[in-house]
């Protein structure tokens, strides 16, 4: 099954509907399967004392996605042939998103909020929870909440994630993604916050079915997430590389490929006379050798031939035959 690519817009839209459309159009053009936004309200995300102390957090008010955008963003995504999703960061957001999203993305930060993830599960839509900062025990608890609320594991794809921006390579721990898959029997993916594209490529080789990565139209724009995002050409390069890896993974059956079958008779070797051999002489390691092409008796027959008697004369370099 092809990898699903989710372009994470985050707050890079700057509350500009036309810019949102640009993100959707770009995501479709570079080969993404889905585009994802975030729905939060700053006064429900942070306690008042945090906002009073932090100018940075107060500025997040300017990065809120207007709920009035949702119908148009979903329509634009579907018109472009990709899915639309959005991460809810407050409880009422689940119902506000329900008519518009194709699946719910659950942020790492909200994985332990049972009421929120339960509300997502009750919609019956596919769920993609991220697991940054989580232990296996916390993931197990979240899965139990989701299943009890009515979403089977077949509709859940769990993303391995690290919430540091950018994630240091030594903290990625991609093998943890495989552990999640093996322990819980769920489809897995990877939400990437590293600076490059190589880690998502390896994640797919290890079994990721979903790759989520931040997208920006210009990394130099002001805002919280542009610096940790890929520009369109970089994102497209990641998609191309992963599509190549998908083809390269194959089906696991070891056999000659169609492209190399023609090489068998050219590159393999046949048994030939290393020197003239008279009829009645014995084939030995001294008078038999192997040379290309491989259209005669296979060199694999060496043990069958050595010690037998020649039934006729063989000239030097003549292929051995009976």
N, C-alpha and C positions, 0 to 999 in steps of 0.2 A: 504494500500500500504506500503510495507516495507520501513523503513528508509534508505536513501542513505548516505553512509559514504564516506567522502572525506578525504584522507590522504594528508595533506599539507606538502610538502617537503621544501618549502621556499628556503632558501639558504644553507640548510644543505648538499647539494650535493658536495660542494667544487669544482665545475667545473670538476668533475671526472665522466666520462661516466659510468664506471663500478659501481661506487657507486650509480649513478642514477638508474642503472639496479637493484641493490640490494634493493633500496627503492621500486621500482615497484614490484619486486618479493615479498618483505615483505608485502607490502600493500595488494596484492592479497591473500597471505597466511593467514593473520590475519582477513580476511573477509571484506575488503574495497570494495566499488563499483567503486571508482575512485581515481586517484592519481593526484595531482596538483603541478605544479612548478610555478615560477615567471619569467617573461621576462622583464628585465629592463636594462638600460644603465646608468651608474652612472653619466655621464656628462649631461644626459637629466633629471635626477631625482633631482639633486641639483644645485643651482646656484653656479658659480665659487667661490664667496666669502665664501660660506658655506664650500666648499671642501678645500679651502685654510686654513680655520681655524680648520678643524676637521680631525684628523688622522683617527678616527673611520669611518667617512663617506668615506674617500679616500680608506680605506681597502675594501669597498664594491665592488670595481672593481674586486677583487678576487672572488667575489660571483656571478658575472654575469653568467647566463646560456647561453652557446654558441648556437646560432641559428642553427648551424650545427647538434646539438644533436636532434633537434625536430623530424625529421622523424623516427629516431631510437627509441626515447622514446615513440612515439605514437605506433609504431609497437610492441614494447616490451609490452606495456600496453595491447594492443588488443590481443596479443598472450597469455597473462595471463588472459584474460577474464574480464578485467576492463576497464573503460573509462579513457581517458587522457584529462587533461585540463591544462591551464596555464593562469596566470593573466597578461594582458598587462599593462605596465606602461609607454609606449610611443606610439604615434599614429600609427606609421608604424608597431608596433608589432601586431596590430589587423590583418592586411593582412598577415604578416609572419606566424601567428598562424592558420589562417583560414583553410588551407589544412589538419591540423593535429589534432586540438582539437575537442572533441565531444560536448563541451559546453564552454562558456566563463564565467570565474569567474571574477567579477569586484570588485576590492579592495575598502574597505571603503574610503581610501585616494583619490580615483579617482571618487567617486560617483557624485561629482559636476562638473566633466569635461565633459560637454555636447558633445564635438566633439568625445571624446574617446568612451563614452557609446553609442553614436549614431552610430559610426562605427561598434561597436559590434552588435547592433541591426540589422543593415542592412545585416548582414551575414545570418540571418534567423536561426541561431543556438540558442538552449536554453541558457538563461542567469541566472546567480546566483550572484546578487549584494549583497555585505555586507554593513551594515549601521552604522558602528561604528562612533561616533561623530555626527550623523545626527539627525535632528528633523523630525517630521512627515511631516512638510511642505517641507523639502528638499527631503524626500523620494517621496512625491507626485510629485514634479517637475521632479525628475529623471524618475519616471514611465511614466510621460507624454512624455518625450523625447524618451524613449524606444518605447512606443506605436506609437507615431507619425512616428518613423523611421521604423515601420513595425513589431515589435515583440509584439504579444498580451500577455495579462497578464497570459494566460494559459501556456505560455512558460517561465514564470519568477518565480523564487523562491527567495524570499527576506530573507536574513539572518540577524537576530538580532545579534549584535556584540558589544563588548567593546574593544577599541584598546589599553588599558593598558596591559602590559605584566609583571607579571601575573595580571589578573583582580582581584581586591579585591571582596570578596563575596558580600559586601554591595553595590557594583556598578553593579552587573550583571543585575538586573532588568528584570528577565525573563518574567514578565507580559507584558513588552513592546512588546515582540514577538507576543503575543496574540492580542495586540492593532493593530499592523501592519496588521495582518491577518484580523481582524474584520473591520478595517477602509477601507482597500484597496481591500479586496476580493481576495487576492493572497495566494498562497502556501507560507509557511514560514519555516525557519529552523534556526539553531543557529551555529555561528562560535565561538568556545570556546577558550578563552585564560586564563582560570583559571588553577590552578596547578593540580587539580585532575580530576576525571571522574564523580563525582556525578551530577554536573550541567547539562551536556549533557543528562544524564539519565532522569532527571526531565523535561528537555526541550521536549523530545520525549513524555513523559506522557502529556504534555501540548499542543501537536499538531505539533511539529517540524517534517518535512518530510526529512530534510537534516541536517546532523551533519558534521561539518568540524573541524578537530583538527590537530595540528602540530605533525609530526612523526619524530623521530630521531632513528638512529641505536645505538647510544651511547650518553647519555646526557653529558658525560664528554669531548666530542670532542670540539675543539675550533670553534668559530663561533657565530653569533648573535642570533640564534634561538634554539640551542640545549637545553639550560636550560629550555625553556618554552615549550618543546615538550614531548610527551609521548614516552617511549621506546616500542618496539613491544609487549612485554607481557602485558604491561599496556593498550595499545591500544586494544589488543585482548580482555582483560577483559571488557573494555568498550563496545565493540561490543557485547559480549556475554550477558552482563547485559541488554543492550537495546533490543536485540532480545527477551530476557525473558519478558521484560516489554511490548513489542508489543503483545506477546501472552496473557499476563495478562490483557491487556486493554479490550479485548473482544469486543462484539458487542453492549453492553449497555442494552440488554434485560434481565430482572431479571427472571430467571427460574432455576430449579435444573440442575446442570451440570451433564454430564454423569458419572463423577467419584463419585459424592455424592448421586446419585439416590438410590444406594443400602443402604444408611444410613437411609432412610426415615422410613422403617419398624422397624429398630433396635433402632434408637435413639429417635424417637417420641413416644408419649404415647397413650395408650388406656384407655377408661373408665372402671374401675373395681369396684367391691364391696369392700368397706372399712371394712365391717363386714357382717355377714350373713344377707340376706334380704329375707323375706318371700313373697310368692305370695300374691298380693293384697296390699302390703305395698307401701308407696310413696317413690320415690327416693329423697333423700335430700342431702345437703352438708355434713351431718354427716355420711351417709352410702355409699357415692360414692366418689371415688378418682381417680387419674390417675397414671398409672405405665407403664413402658416399658415392652414388645415391643409395637410398634404402628401398629400391624397387626389386631387390632380389631376396635371397634367404636372409631373414632378419638376424642381426648380431645376437639377438636373444637366444638363437639356436646353437650358440657356441658349444655348450656342453653336449648337445646331441651329435655334433659333427666330429669333435676331437676324439680320435681313437677308431673311427670308422675307416673303411677302405674305399679309396677312390674307384669308381666304376668305369672311369675313362680318363684321358689326359686332360689336364687343365693348364692353360697358359698363365703366365704371371698377370695378375690383376683381373683374371677372369672370375666372374661370380661363381661360387660353389653351388652346385645343384645335384640332385640325385635323379 
